[in-house]
Structures are given as C-alpha cells and as structure tokens.
Amino acid sequence: MFWFQFCREYVALRWPTAAAKTREGIADGLAAVTLAMVEQDRQMPAPEELRLAFRWAVIPRHADLEPPEELRDAYAWIEKRSLSVASLADPKVLRDVQYRLYFKLDGTPAAGETARRRRRALNTAVEYAIERRALTENPLSAIKRGQSSSLGRVDSRVLVNKTQAAQLLAAVSYIGTWSRKKGRRLVAFYAVMYFAALRPSEAVGLKKEDCYLPESGWGALTLRDTHPVSGKKWTDSGKRHDKRGLKSREAKEDRPVPIPPPLVRVLREHIEEFGAAADGRLFTNERGGLVGSSTYWRVWRDAREYALPPELQASILGGRPYDLRHTCITTWLNAGVPVAEVARRVGNSPEVIHRVYEGCIYGQEEAMNNKIERELDWPD
C-alpha cells in the first residue's frame, strides 16, 4: 500500500467520529510527514504546495473531485510518487520523518505542542497500518522524541497583573466606532476568561440560561458545550465553528464554575446593554452571529496598543486572549485553591495543572511549611 492511498483511507475512517479540530490536526500531522514519504527530486513541487495539496486531497468529500488548478502538479506528484507505507521502516526515510515532525518548513523548530500533535497523528496512523498489515511493527519506537524544555508549560511572562487586566478590559471598550461597539460587545467575553478561566471556544457558546447572576455575591456559570474554530472544510456543517461537548468530558456532561462579584457585574451590564442572541448566546457580532476568532484576536491586538506602553507591547505579556485564562488559573493557584479544585473548575486534570503551571506558582512555600509544622506539632 502506498502512503497517499493509505492516508486517504485512514482519514476517511477517522472522519465520522472526529471533531473538526481533530480532523485538521490529523491532516496537518500527516501532511508534514508526507514531505518525507514521496520521491525526492529537483522537479518536485515546493513543500508548501505539497502540503496544501495533501490537506485538500485527504478530505473525504474531495475523493471524486479534480484538484484545484493551482494544486494539480503537487497533487499529481503525491499521487504518483508516494513511497510505500513499509518505507517507514527504512532508517533513512525515518530520519527524514523525524525531521518533518519537529521542524517547520523554514528549518526552525516547531512549537512543542505542534510537534507532539504531529507525532500523535502519525502514531495512531501507524497503528492502523499495522492493523492493515502494511507494517509489522511500529517504527516510531526508534525515533527519539524531540526535546522541549517547556513541555507545554506556561511562560510566566505572559501573565498580566490586576492593574494591567483592568487597563486592557477598559481599552477593549474603546475599540471600534461608537455605533458598531465592536469592542464593547467583547469586554465581558474577555472578562469570563480572566475571572472564570473559560477557553475562548467555551466563551463563544456561553448562553444567558447558563448564567446565575445574583444582584450581590458570587454567581455561577454552567458550561455545556464549546465552539472551536476550524476551517469550513473540516466541519460537517460547512461553518467555521464546530459545536462540540466540553473538552475532556462526556458528550452531555456540564461543568459548573463559580464566578466572583466583579464578573457577575460585568455580565449583568453586558446583558442589559446587548441582550442575547435568538438562541441565547451572550456574545455575538453585529449581525448576531458567532464571534469569530479573527475578530476577538484583532480587538485584543488593538487593545494592547491602547493599554500597554511600547516596551510591553513588544513583549509577550498578554499577547493572546488565551493568556487571560492562564492568568486566572495562576491567580487561583497562588491564592491557595487546591489543585484538584482548580482542575475541576477549568476542565483539566490535576496532572496537567501541575505540569503546565509549575513555573507560575510562587509565594506558597513558607505557608505550606507552616501548615506542615503545625500538623507535626513536634515537641522541642
């Protein structure tokens, strides 16, 4: 079995049960590896073209279509010059595969999470190849994992302090014209990340009925689904937003998150000014549709220019909306909230919280030592 034929079969097998982001991740990982799984020749198309052609070709609904004109040469090369799946056992090919997993097209190292995602995609494909008897054993066991010093840990330099967070949320409200109120519509969107550690995809789907917002005191959000963004070609609906259950949860399982009074006030004000969409969603664009990732990224970029001095604008401080979630989780940990409770609220495992936020926890050693000392109560 040749590599291209195998990949199309494998992706078609995974497609019905995989989320849109998973489909895209599989295609991206296998596209990277494909650069090592075709005959190498001076006349071969550029790597960028090969990857684009592969990603187009493995989408099941494209199986009987002719490729777009701009991808035809690359498509033909992959189709006619693919190596056999068994070539993965060739040490020379395997070394090139390893390089493609851990490096970008420009020769610089891929981000740690990108490399891990590519390797996972390839590993599950190889397991299927063994089932299909295209391979007798998993050759990836001979590939050393790329070393990543961060191992996905959050860099403490991205975390904003309370003053900076307040300045950024205030700056968001000034983005856009007064008539369109682009920024004002998103103040509460960023606030639920900063105060409640929601993922952007969870905030996009938050509904009015999911919010308990008393006039005073703590409230609560009950998260039920998520709307991750993928390309239209990866979703069943043909829309950019996929609708899925919560990450790391059963399909219909929800996740309650207590929210502090400042966030309760922000959400009450948001509902009073903007109401909710027809389906109950709190955050919409001017037409009532889903908030696109490009929109909340642009607004956040512009807000940083208003809120931060030049030296901080050039830094990684609060560089992404997702950094507000990181800041919230770190705040809870540094306040002494047990890791298990933090994990429950944010929808991660305690192991992930320990690993990802290890370098952001500070100031607790003395407090923990005092607790241990009081518990021991050892006589002098």
Order of alpha helices (4+ residues) and beta strands (2+ residues): alpha-alpha-alpha-alpha-alpha-alpha-alpha-alpha-alpha-beta-beta-beta-beta-beta-alpha-alpha-alpha-alpha-alpha-alpha-alpha
